[in-house]
Amino acid sequence: MIVKMKFINISGPRDDIDRVTDQYLSRYEIQLESALSELKSVQNLRPFVELNPYRDSLALANQFVSLLENADDVTPDASMGLDDMFELVRMTNDDYLEIQEKKEKLKRRIEENRGKQQIIAPFRPLDCNLQDVLDYKYINFRFGKIPIEYYHKMQKYLMDDLGAIFVEGERDESSVYGAYFVSPGESLKVDAVFRSLHFERVALQGGFDGTPTEAFMRLDREISKMEDQIRDLDKEAAEMLTERAPQLVAAQKRLEELTNNFDVRKLAARMQDNEEDFYILCGWMAEDDVAKFLDEIKNDEKVFVVVEDDRDSYFGEPPTKLKNPKLFKPFEMYVQMYGLPAHNEMDPTVFVGLTYSFIFGAMFGDVGQGLLLAIGGGLLYWLKKIPLAGIIGCAGVFSTFFGFMFGSIFGFEDIIEPMWLRPIDSMMTLPFIGKLNTVFIVAVAFGMGVIILAMILHIINAARSKDIEGTWFDVNGVAGLVFYASVVATVVLFMTGHKTPGAVVLAVMFGVPLLLILFKEPLTKKIQKRADKMEESKAMFLVQGFFELFETLLSYFSNTLSFVRIGAFAVSHAAMMEVVLMLAGAEEGNPNWIIIILGNLFVCGMEGLIVGIQVLRLEYYEMFSRFYRGSGREFHPYTKTAPKKKKKGAAR
């Protein structure tokens, strides 16, 4: 059902807006509208221009709470005041930043050491003290790498006459690392030769002690030590946050409330008159909540509330808030996917819940698989509150019911007797048609009934909207209902062997509604006493009306036959399970239970998905399109907090 909404105006002294939002409005669901936009006729309105003083502290509190491992299990400390919360957040931020600064320094030192490791790693095979080499005065040295092909050329052609010593380090795919040593007098010539060999120097800075291997290992130990220090700092930060967790969680929740309450100013307006400064808030609230709110503030002299009784005439459409029994709550998802009902439409949630579950069960009738869907979907909805899981659970209950009706349990049809029929075997003889599967006939008859019900719902919705054309002359209105119901009655009488009405009666039953549908526009204008002329000529109007009427007749026929899919899927489900049992060798009396289990899971998953989609198609195209517009807008309260219950004996 749709909750009836009321539009209210709330006003009071400007400096009292925080108290009102915190003490009253935060405990109710109210969709606030922009007061500047809604109250255009009120003079001297101005916006609030104030920065939210709680937002920065809330951002920090959110950050710290997100770092807690089990924040949801923490019991908030309710003894803290607002000043204590600000101080807690500030102090925690200072301590946390100090720890982070220490970590950043260690990380920079680690990167420096890793950079040094990368420099000396290729020279680890060199057995020399790096610091001694770096202090050489009478021998020049160069560390670097040379391409492998030039290294081979150097060894073969130049090394004997070069006057230098090359000590090889590590190799990679393309280069040889090492160092050459040369006397200062030969340095220029040797350097020139090595440059011609594409020797790339690697600069070694001071600070290396021992051999390259010893220096590398010492750097590795320093890195490991600093990583341990970082882990200790992380542990220190975690212990600090854990110790303050109850206070931080309490601060986060309270600051979030205050932030949301302060942001109410974005939708409020100020009105200053004769040195008095007032705020004005306006928005939508459920009728029951309005009554509670008015009763709560009746003795508060600083709060003034006006309930608009004629909102529709001056302010437009109210938002839609749905309230349905828990059993049908999951099906609100399908309604929202199509579009929420407007305030003067009926809520189709219960209709969807009943028809969807019933049709799904008829198309997927199996006791065992239905129980799997019911139990699995029910548990998932109970634990996770996933709407689709709740829908699957309800559909599974009806699948179980039709499983008993069809006598099928996990595909076996020889365990229980059907309470009604077996879809794949039951046949019926009809005039001019011959033998036809019974479930096909029942599915079409069911579809006829659903279409008639959808037409009745359309008439109710159109009457609520005071839509004369939609109520009386539409293809789904009274004229369409009379025509379609007459066709259905005639077909049923003929198929069951009863006498049909005479030709004159049939002409009236079929002809008059079609004429009303054809001339719906001029008839509506006549009733509404409108004098506007037709845009096209009379001949064009009749031609266009004829083709539209022909299309309407085709749609009646195709929409009715569309329900054959209910019987088709009921038969196909039984046929698919027969294939599974055949593959498992069940006919021979010694079935392969692994194949039976896997086959049932496959059919349950694949066919369940297909059937779910097909039923949703029937809902949207064969039912919703006849009576439902879905033009409503969703109710968005500025806070999702439900009204808090007062303790007994508490003062108002």
N, C-alpha and C positions, 0 to 999 in steps of 0.2 A: 504494500500500500504506500501511497505518497503522503508524507507528513505535511500537514497544513502549516504554512508559513505566515508570519506576520512581519510587517515592516515597522521598525521602531526608530524614533529619534531620541538620542540621549544627550543631555547637555548639563553643564555645571561650571563652576569657576575653573579657569584655565589651569591653575596650579593644583587642581584636585584630580586631573585626568589619570595620573599614575595610580592613585589610590583606588579609583573606580575600576580601572582595568584589572588591577591586581586582586582587589577584594571581591569583585562581582563578575566581570566579564570573562576572566580567565577560567572560571568554573562552569561556563556555559558554552555551547556551540553556537556561534553567531558569525554570519558572513557579513563582514563590513563592506560597505560601498563607499566610494569617494564622496564625501559630503559636499565638496566644491562642485562636483558634477551633478549630483542629485538635487541639491537645493539651490538651483540657479535663480529662483525668484527671491531668495533671501539677500538682503543688502548687507554690505560691509563685511563680507566673508573673506578671510585670508588664510593661506596655508601655514602650517607649522614649519619653521625653519630651525631645526635643532639637531645637533649631532648626538647619536646614541652613545651615552657614556659607559654602557655595559658591553659593547661589541668587542672591543680589544681584549678585555679580561675574559670574555666568553671564548674567544678564539684560542687563548692560551690554555684555559681550562679544558676545552675540547682536545687540544693537543696532548695534554698530560693524561687525560682519562683514556685516550686512544692507545697510550703506551702501556696501560695496565693490562695484565694477562686475563683477568676475570672480572672486568669492570661490572658486568651484569649481576655478579654474585655479591658485590660489595654493599653493605648496609650504610646508607648515608648518615652522616653526623648531623642530627637535627638541632644541635645546640648552638650553632654558629649564627652570628649576626652578619649583616651585610658588610660592615667595615672589616670584620674578621675574614670574610671571604676575599675581599680585595687584597688584604694584607697577605693572606695565604697564597694567592695566585702570584703576587709580586715577589714574595720571598722564594717560592718554588721556582719561579722563572730565573731569578738571580742565581740560585744554587745550580739549577740545571744548565744555565749558560756557562757558569764557571767550569762545570764538568766537561761540557762540550768544547770549551776553549782548550782545556788540557788535552782532550782527545785529538783536536785538530793539530796541536803542536806535535804530538807523538806521530800522527799520520804524516805530517810533513817530513819529520826526521826519518820515518820509515821509507818514504819515497826517495829521500836523498841517499840513504844507504843502498836501496835497491838500484838506484842509478849508478852508484860506485861499483856495485856488484856486476852490473852489466858491462862496465868498462873493463874490469880486471878479469872477468870470467874467462875470456878467450886466451889469457896469458898464464893460466894456472900451471901448465906443464913447465914453465920456466922456473928453474931452481936457483933463485937469486933473491937477495933481500931488497925489496923495492925501495926502501928509504935510502939504502947505501947507493943504489943505482941513481936515484934522483939527486944524490949529493956528489956524483962524479964531477971532477974538475978537469981532468986531463983526457977524458974519453967522452966523445959525443955519442948519444944514443937516440934512437927513434923507435917508438912503439907504433904499430899500425897493422894493416892488412894489405895483402897483394893478391890479385886474381891468380887462380891456380895455374892457368896456362902461361902467364908471365913468370910465375915462380919456377916452373919447370925450365923455361928458357934461361932464367937467371942461373940456375944451378948448372945447366949444361954448357952455357957459353961464357958467362961473365964472372962467376964466383971466384975462379982461380986468380984472375987479374984485377979483381975489384978492390982489394985492400981493405975489406970490411968483413965482419963476422955476422951472419944472420942466424939467430936462434929461433927455432920454430915453436909456436904454441899450438893452439887447437885449430882444426879445420872445420869448415862447413861446406855446403854444396858448391860454392863458387869462389871461396877465398881461403887463404892461409894467413893466420894471425901469427905475429911474432915481433921480434925487435932486432935491429942491426946496430952494431957498435963499430965506431970508426975513430981514428985519430983526428984531432982538430985540423991538421994540415990537409987531410984528404976529405974533409967533410963536405966541402962545396961540390967536388966532383962526384962523390958517392951519392949525395942528395940528388944531384941532377940525374944520375943514372936511375935511381929508384923512382924519381918522378916520371921518367920515361917509361918505367914499368908499371905505371898507374898505382904506385904505392900510396895508400891513404893513411895519413897519420892519425893516431889516437892519442889525445893529450891526457897524460896522467898528472893529477894534482898531488900535492903533499898529503900527509895524513895516513899513508899506508905503512904498516909495520910488518916485517917478516916477509916470507915468500908470498906470491900471489894467492896460492892455495890457503895459506894461513890467514891472510888479509880477508879473503872471501869468507872463510869459516867464521872469523871474528865478526864480520858484518852480519852474517846469518844469525849468530847468537844474539847480537844487539837487536836485530829485527824481531826475533822471537821474544826477547825480553820486553820490548815495547808493545808487542801484540798482547802479551800477558797483562801489561799495565792498562791497555785499552779495555780488555775484558774485565779487569778489576773496576775500572771507571764505569763501565756499563752496569756492572753488578751494583756498584754504589748508587748509581742513578735509579736503578730498579728498586733497590731497598728503600731509597728516600721516597720514591713515589708510592710504593706499597705501604710504607709507614703512614703516609698522609692520604691514602686512598679514600677513607670515609669522608674526610673533609673536602677532598677534591671533587668527588662525585656529588656531594651535597652542593658545593659551589657551582659546579657545572649546571645542575638541574635548576637551581635558583636563578643563576645568571641567564640561562636560556629563557626562563619565564619572564624575567625582567626585560630582556632584550625584545622578546616578542611583544610584550605589553607596551614598551616604549615606541616600537615601530607602528603602533596604532596611530601615531601622529601623522603618518604618511597619508592616511585616509580621513583624518579629522580636519575640521576647519575651525578657525578662530573668528570670533565676532566681538569686536571692541566697540563699546557704546557708553558714553558718559563715564569715562574712567573705569568702567568695569570690563573685564576681559573674560570671555566665556569660550569653552570648547563645545563643538557639536560633533557627535558621532551618529551615524545612521547605518542600518543594515537589516538583514533578515535573521529571524530566530523562530524556532519551532513554537507553535501556539502553546503547548504545554510548558515550555521553558519560559515563555513570556509571562505566563501566569505566576510561575515560581519567582521569577525575577522581580515582578511588580510587588509581590508580597514581601520579598526580602528587603526592598529599598523603601517601603512605605513610610518608615520612620527616619529615613536619611534625608535631612533638609538640604543637602548639597547636590542631590541628584534629581534631575527632572526628566521624565520619560513620557513621550507621546507615541501612542500606537496608532498608525495610519489605518483607518477602516476602509478607505477607498483607494488603496494602492494601485489597483488595476487601471483606474481611470487616469492616473497622473504619472505613475512611475514605471510601468512596464511589467514584464513577467518575473515572477519570483523564481528562485532556484529550486531544483528538485532534490529532495532528500528521501531516500527509500527506507522503509522499515518493514521488514517481512519476518515471519517465523523462522527460527534457526534452521528448520528443515529445508526451507526454500532460499535461504540466504546465499548459497553458492551460485544459484541461477541468476542472481543479479549481474554476474559477469557477462552473461550472454545478452542481457538487456542493455548493459552499458556499451557493449561492442556495437550494437545496432544504433543506439542513441537513447538517452534518458527520456522518459515521458515528460511532457509539459504538465503544468500544474492542473490543467483541466482535462487531462487524459487519465485513463485508468492504468494502473501499474500492471503489466502483463507477467510479472515474475512468477506468480502462482500458476498461471496458465502455462507458461513455458516449462516450469518444473514438472507439472503433471503430464503434459503431452510429450515432452522430450523423453522422460523416463519410461513412459508407457510404450512409445514407438520404438525406442532403443531395445526394450525388453522383447517386444514382438519380433524384431529383426535379428535378435541375438539371444534366442531362448535356449539356455543350457543351465542346468542346476549347478554343476560343478564350476564351470567358468564364471557363471553369475556370482557364485559365492566368493570366488577369488577377487572379482572386481569389487564386490560389496565390502569385503573385509579389508582388502588392500587400500581401496579409496577411502574407506571410513577411518582407518588408522592414520593414513597420511594427512587427512583433513583435520583429525583430532590433534595430531602432533604439530603439524606445520601450518594449519589453517590455509591451505592452498585451495582456492575455490574449485578449480578443475577436479581436484581429488574428491571433493564433496559431491560433485556432479557424477563422477564415475561411481562413487559409492551408491548413490540413489539409483542410477541406471542398473547397477549390478543386482539390486534387490528385485527390480522388475524382470531382469534377465532370469533370475532364479525362479520367479513366479511362472514365467512362460516356459521355463525348462520343465516344470511339473506339468504344465498344460500340454506340452509337446512330448513328454516322456523321454527327455534326453538328459544324460548326465555324463559329462566329459566325452560326448559323442556316442556313448553306448545307449542304444535304444531298446535293449532287451532286459534292462535291470528293473525299471519301473514302468508301469502302464501309464499311457497319456491320459490326463484328465479331460482332454478335449479331442485332439487329433494329432497325427504325425504329418507335418507340412509336406514332406516329399511324396507321400502316398495318397493323401486324401483328395478325391476328385468330386466334381459336381457338374451336372448337366444343365445347361441353360438354353432357352429357346433361341434359334438362329445362330447360336455360337457353338453348341455342342459341349463336350467335356472340357472342363477347365479346373485348374487347381483351386481348391476351396479357399486357401489363404489369399489368393489373388482377388477373389470376389469379395471376401471380407475386408481386405485392405482398401479396395475401392469404395465399399460402403462406408467404412470408417472415415475415409477421406471426404466423402460427401457430407458426413455429419460434422467433421471439423471445419469444412468450408462454410457450412451454414452457421456454425457457432461463431466463426470469425466475422461473418457478415453482421451478426447480431451485435457483436462487440463494436464493430464499426459504427453501427447506428447509434449505439449508446455514446460513443466518443463524439460523434458528429452532433448529437443532440446537446451534449454538454457544452460544445463549442458554439452552439446556436448556428450551425451550418445547415441551412435549409436544403441546398443542393445535395450535400453529402448525406443528409438524413433520408431524403425522400427519393431523389432521382439518380443517385450515383449507381454504378455497376455493383457496388457493395452495399448500397443503401436499401431502403424498403422495396423499391422497384426491382433491383437485382435479386434481393432475397426471395421475393414472390416468384420471379421467373425461375430461378435456380431450384427453389423448393418444389415448384410445380413439375419441373423436369424430373427431379429426383423421385417424387411421388409417382409420376407416370411410369418411369422405368421400373421402379420396385413393384408396382401393381402388375406390369406386363410380365416381368421375369418370374413372379410368383404365381402366375396363372390367373390373377384376378381381373375383373372387368375394368377397363380404363374409362375415363370420362369421355363424353361425346365430343364430336369435332367442334361444335360451337363453344363448349366449355373450354376445350383445349386452346381454341383460337383466342378466347378472352384471357385465359391464364397466361398464355405465352405472348400474345400480341400487345396487350395493354402495357405490361411492364416494359417491353422493348420500345414502345412508342414514348413512354415517359423518359426512358434513358436517352432516346434519340433527341427529344426536345427539352432536355434538362435545363439548358441555358435560358431560352426564352421563358420557360415556365418559372424558373427562379426569379428572373427579372420581373415577371408579372406579379408574383407573390410579394416581392420586396418593393414593388411599385417604382422600379427604376426605369428611366426614360432613355437610357443610352442606346444608340443604334448598333446593329450588328456590323462588324467590320467587313464581312464578305457578303456576297449576294446570296439570295435564297437558294438558288440552284447549287452554288458552291457549298453552301451550308448542308444541303441534303446529301450531296455527293460525299463530302467529308464525313458527315454523320453516318452514312451507310457503311463506309469502310471501317470507321471506328467501331460500329456495331458488329460488323463481321469479325473484326479482331477480338472483340469482347466475347463473342460466342466461341471462337477458337480457344481463347484463354480459359473459359469455363471448362471446355473439354480437356485441354492439355493439363490444366491444374488438377483435375480430377484423376486423370490417368497417372499423374505423377506419383500418386500414393501406391501404385502397383509395386513400387520399389520395396515397400514394407514386406509384401509377400515374397518378392523375388529374393531378398536377403535372408528371409526365414528359410526358404528352400535351399539357397546356396550354402547357408551355414551347415545344414544337415548333410548336403552333398560333400562339402569339404571335409567334414568329420568322417564320412564314409571312406574317403580317400585315405585319410590318416590311418584308420583302422585296417584298411586293406593293405597298406604298406607295412603295418606292424604285424600282419598275419593273424589278426583277431578271428577271422573266419575259420581258421584251422584249429582254434581252441587253445593255442599256445602263443599268445601275443608277445611281441618285443616291447616291454614296458618303457624302455628308454625312448623308443620312437613315439610311443603314445604320449609320454610326458612332453617331449620336445614338440610334437605335433600340436598338442593342446596349447602350449605356450605360444607357438607361432600363430595359430588361428586366433587365439585370444588377443594377441597384440595387434596383428595386422588387420583382421576383420573388425576388431573392436574399434580401431582407429577409423577405418573406412565407414563403418556404420555410424560412428559419432559425427563424422563430417556430413554424411547424407541426411541424418536426422536434423542437424543444424540447418542444412539447406532447405529442408521442408519447413522448418520453423520460420526462416527469414522470407522465403520466396512464396510459399503457399499460404502462410498464415499472417505473419507480421505485415506483409505488404497490403493486406486487405483492410486492416483496422488500425494500424499503428504508424504514427509519424516519427516519433522519437526526436522531437525538436526541442526538448528541454535542456537546460544548462545545469551542470552539476553544482551541488551545494558545497562551497569551500569555506569552512570555518577558519578564522585566523588562528585558532588553536584547536587541536584535536582532543583537548582535555575534556573529559566527561564531567557533568556536575558532581561535585563532591558531597557526600552525605554528611549532614551535621550530626554531631554526637548528641545524645539525649541530654537535655538540660542546658544546651548551649544557647546563649543569648543571640537574638537576631541582630 
